[in-house]
Amino acid sequence: MIGWLRRWAERMIEREIARRIEETRRLKEQIERETGEPIRLSEEERAKLERLAEGMDRETLDRISAYGPEATLSRGTSETNSSE
């Protein structure tokens, strides 16, 4: 029973993460459409995101980034951004 409950909880979490990622992308697109400009992060916002990204692998960062893979923060990950 515990295994079933764990799998159910994992599916619920994955579903919620996917929903939030999609909602973030839709809101970003809406803001950019309304303003006609891309969203620009301040240095403080970028630093905060970089701290949150520490220890996350590049694939995960690319998947969850609302700014697209080319803008994903890579500081703190095991890979560098030199190939881009």
matplotlib code that plots the C-alpha trace (Angstrom):
import matplotlib.pyplot as plt

x = [0.0, 2.8, 4.3, 1.0, 0.6, 4.2, 3.6, 0.3, 1.9, 4.8, 2.3, 0.4, 3.6, 4.7, 1.3, 1.4, 4.9, 3.9, 0.9, 3.0, 5.6, 2.9, 1.2, 4.5, 5.2, 1.7, 2.0, 5.4, 4.1, 1.1, 3.3, 5.6, 2.7, 1.1, 4.4, 6.0, 9.3, 10.9, 11.0, 14.3, 15.6, 17.5, 20.9, 19.2, 16.6, 19.2, 21.4, 18.4, 17.6, 21.2, 21.2, 18.0, 19.5, 22.6, 22.9, 20.2, 21.3, 21.2, 18.4, 16.1, 16.9, 16.2, 12.9, 11.6, 13.0, 10.4, 13.0, 14.0, 17.1, 19.4, 18.7, 18.9, 21.1, 24.0, 26.1, 26.1, 25.5, 28.0, 28.1, 29.4, 27.8, 30.9, 29.3, 26.5]
y = [0.0, 2.4, 1.8, 2.7, 5.8, 6.9, 6.4, 8.3, 11.2, 11.4, 11.5, 14.3, 16.3, 15.8, 16.9, 20.0, 20.9, 20.5, 22.7, 25.4, 25.3, 25.8, 28.5, 30.4, 30.2, 31.4, 34.3, 35.2, 35.2, 37.3, 39.9, 40.0, 40.3, 43.2, 45.1, 44.2, 43.6, 40.5, 40.3, 41.5, 40.3, 42.6, 41.5, 40.7, 38.5, 36.7, 36.1, 34.7, 32.4, 31.3, 30.4, 28.4, 26.6, 25.4, 21.6, 21.2, 19.4, 21.2, 19.0, 19.9, 23.6, 23.5, 21.7, 24.1, 27.4, 29.9, 31.8, 28.9, 26.6, 29.3, 31.5, 28.9, 29.8, 27.4, 28.7, 26.1, 23.2, 20.6, 21.8, 25.1, 27.4, 27.5, 25.4, 27.9]
z = [0.0, 0.8, -2.7, -4.3, -2.2, -3.1, -6.8, -6.6, -4.7, -7.3, -10.2, -8.5, -7.9, -11.5, -12.8, -10.6, -11.7, -15.4, -14.8, -13.2, -15.9, -18.6, -16.6, -16.2, -20.0, -20.8, -18.5, -19.9, -23.4, -22.4, -20.7, -23.7, -26.1, -24.1, -23.6, -27.0, -25.2, -23.7, -19.9, -18.5, -15.2, -12.8, -11.5, -8.1, -9.8, -11.9, -8.8, -6.9, -9.8, -10.0, -6.3, -6.7, -9.7, -7.8, -7.9, -10.7, -13.8, -17.2, -18.6, -15.7, -16.0, -19.7, -19.1, -16.5, -17.8, -18.8, -20.8, -23.1, -23.0, -24.5, -21.5, -18.8, -15.9, -15.7, -12.9, -10.1, -12.4, -13.4, -17.0, -18.4, -20.9, -23.1, -25.9, -26.6]

ax = plt.figure().add_subplot(projection="3d")
ax.plot(x, y, z, "-o")
ax.set_aspect("equal")
plt.show()
